[in-house]
Amino acid sequence: MRIRPAHLPLLALSVLSAAHAATFDVYTFTPPSGWTQTTTKGIVRVSRTAGGQYCLFDLYPATKGSGNVTQDFRSEWNTLVVTPYAPDDAPEEESGEPVNGWQTHLGGASFAYEGGTSLAVLATFSAAEQAASVLMLGNDEQCLEQFDTFLTTLRLKAPTAQTTAAPTPPKPAPAPATGSLNTAPLKNSYKFDTTTFDDGWVSVVQKDWVLARRGTTTVRLHYPSGPSYNPDSDAELRAAWNALVAPRYRDLQGYAQNFDTLNFERPYLAAGTATSLETGARVYVALFRQAESGWIEIVTPDRDTFLKDFKLDPAQFYGVDDALLRPLRNLRGLNRFAVAASDLTGTWSSNAGGYTQWVNAFTGLSAGATGFSSNETFEFTGNGTYRWSIAMASGVVGAQTFSGARSSGKHAMKGNWQISFSDIEGKPRVYNAYFEAGRGGQRILWMQSVGSYSAYVKVK
């Protein structure tokens, strides 16, 4: 990324239209045409959002500075960017010429946000022991160019004596506040995008998570974004919090994170009290993961409600009994949606395999290896018929035996949670079935005839 500060020396020289110019604190500026301007918690935000892309400029009031623009920039960068967003790298920095008595410094870096990459660029102005900053956040390629243009409309008042203004307010997040929680399901080609469970939970499919609600508790089951491993558990947990949780909250207090190395399947838990940018409410937020649960975000009105609902105290997490972890781990089951016959059309496949190396217990020499692999496929034609096949290989590696079976017939839904087949290995069978939602509207089909469920992905 290359930050272009070409316009910084011109800040005080630009000509503003009196009809469109706005003032705030030490700034006079012209918002881009058609953008939204709001003021929240003493911060002016100019923003636009469309089609999953966003670009916003936040103007922070002047506060006490050091008199050194580079030092002020780095202090502001740590407060406004590093703490909430954990950018990938240190910022690329540039200094501009003095403007109307203000020194100028600008820098930027990318950070992970909602499964994608966003860019943060901070322009800091320093004079007379005052510091003022304008922060750009966006995932739109045009955002940086628009920020350059916006800076040409910006003027700052001549510096005065040391300000006594309050310290810089805590950062806002990229997503603009909507005033209410988005509970609308993601539009997709599958028939069922909402599930009402018998115990009162209601789940809906959304772009980056499944949103589940019961009473005053809200849960987000974040979709996996790819394999990752960090041997530093504290760093891994903090990175997950910054990427998945922090962008939707501000004023985080009482944050603490824990993990338990005494448990074979290491559990992670971070929690704190913050203000939701969506609802404006003060809430208790926890982020949990264990084994294959994925990252689960739990939001309750306060800490007492979390303790009442889940009987688990985050402050006493080390060495926790697995029975206390089970209610949190089982929240993954809220990602479960019914199946319609029309959803099945196409080819669905499931693979399995394993490998064992044998060693002579007396000599330590290799005793060979055995392996197993299988592929099972269902092809649903769309007119009530299907073709099924399974192929397997097993035995000593290098001398494995192969076997398989296939059949075809008619299938039908029994309600929305079971599929009946007229012939699987020579006899009719009924499979329990449900969909698990994934990122971007994807679905995994889980089916169970005997034993455990198997996962099928759509390959055609």
Salt bridges, closest charged atoms under 4 A:
ASP58 OD1 - ARG45 NE 2.98
GLU93 OE2 - ARG74 NE 3.31
GLU93 OE1 - HIS105 NE2 2.68
GLU94 OE2 - ARG2 NH1 3.02
GLU114 OE2 - ARG248 NH1 2.98
ASP140 OD2 - ARG48 NH2 2.77
ASP148 OD2 - ARG4 NH2 3.25
ASP199 OD2 - ARG214 NH1 3.97
ASP208 OD1 - ARG439 NH1 2.81
GLU236 OE2 - ARG289 NH2 3.15
ASP251 OD2 - ARG250 NH1 2.49
GLU278 OE1 - ARG220 NH2 2.73
GLU292 OE1 - ARG332 NH1 3.93
GLU297 OE2 - ARG220 NH1 3.27
GLU297 OE1 - HIS222 NE2 2.88
GLU297 OE1 - ARG248 NH2 2.39
ASP313 OD1 - ARG303 NH2 2.43
ASP322 OD2 - ARG326 NH2 3.58
ASP322 OD1 - ARG329 NH1 3.06
GLU379 OE2 - ARG387 NH2 2.64
GLU425 OE1 - ARG429 NH2 3.29
GLU436 OE2 - ARG332 NH2 3.78
